[in-house]
Amino acid sequence: QVQLVESGGGLVQAGESLRLSCAASGSIFSIYVMGWYRQAPGKQRELVATIFNGGNTNYADSVKGRFTISRDNAKNTVYLQMNSLKLEDTAVYYCNVQGRTSVREPSITDYWGRGTQVTVSS
């Protein structure tokens, strides 16, 4: 089975930084896309950033210039460097991976971590 474990969340002051990590383990053959989503209380989960296997990245407009997504393919790990944090960044952040467990698998599957809490205070 595939397991995603997020880490690095916590309580910080506005303007400070956090670095989130997500390590994928288990029967992963190939990872195509890794990303971060977040969900605040009473709101739907939203895209924060994604990174493709070739290194191309996408960011939500609200985090452009402040957040940076990166990946270490050798470790099957994705990172999210969050700088200049704002109160509105407070949410549970979820790691997302799209991949296959085998070359024979005909479709790509989404995998999700359990989430890590990020709280930004003034």
N, C-alpha and C positions, 0 to 999 in steps of 0.2 A: 504494500500500500504506500501511497504518497503522503508525506507529512510535511507541513509547513509550520515553522515556529518563528514568531516575531519576537523581537526584543528591542530595548532601547527607549521605550516610552517612559513618561514620568511627568512630574510637575515642574514647570519652569516659569520664569518671569517673561513678560512681553519683551521682545527684542533679543532674547537669548536663543540658543541653538540646541537641537537634538539630532541624533543620528540613529535612525531605525535600521535594523537588520532583519532579514528573513532568510532562513536556511531551508532549502528543500532537501528532503532525504527520502529514501525508499526506492521503489522501482520506477525511477524516472530514466527513460532512454534518451529523450531529447526535449529540451525546453525551448520554446519559440518566443514566448512573450512573458515577461515578468512585470508586475506593477503593484501599485499601492492605491487603495481606495480608503475612504473614510466615511464614518457615519456619526453624526451628532444626534443627541436625543430628540426624538420627534421628527427627524428628517430621514430621507432615503440615503442609501449608500451612494457616494459619488466618486468619480474618477479623480485621482490626484496626479498620477504620473505613470507612464509605462515605458518600458525599454524592450526593443526587439533584439533578436539574436545577432543582427548585424550592427547593433549599436544605436540605431535610430531611436529617438525619444519623443514623447508627447507629454505635455503638461497642461493641467487646468489653468485657465487664465488667472485665477486667483492666487496661484503659487509661482507663476513665472518670475524668474529673477531672484527668487528666494529659496526655492527647493531645487535639489539636484538628485536625479536618480542615476544609479550606476549598478553594475553587476560584475561578479567574479564567476565566470563560467566554470572554472576549475573546482570551485567550491559550491556551485549551484546556489549562490547567495545573491540577493538583491539588497541594495542599500537605498536609503532616502535621507539625504542630508538636508535638514530643515533649519534655515537661518532666518533671522528677523521675524521670529514667531509672533503671531498676533492672537488676540483673544478668540477670533473667529476660527482659528485653526484647531481649537479644542474639539476632540472627537476620538472615537476608537478607530485606529488605523489598521486596515486589513491587508495582508499580503495576498496577491493573486498570481497564479502561475498557469500558463497554457502550454500543454505539452502532451507527449505520448509516452506510454510505458514500454512500448515495443515498436519496432519498425513495421511490424505486421498490423498494428492497430490502424484502422481506416480513418479514424477521426481524432481530432484534438479535444482534450478534456480540460475543463477549468477546475483548478484546485484552490482552496481557500484556507488561510490560517484562522486562528481563533481570535486574533486581534490584540492590539496593545493600546492602552489608554495614553493619550497625550492631553495634558491639561495646561493651558496657558493662563496665567494670572497677571493682573496689573500691579 
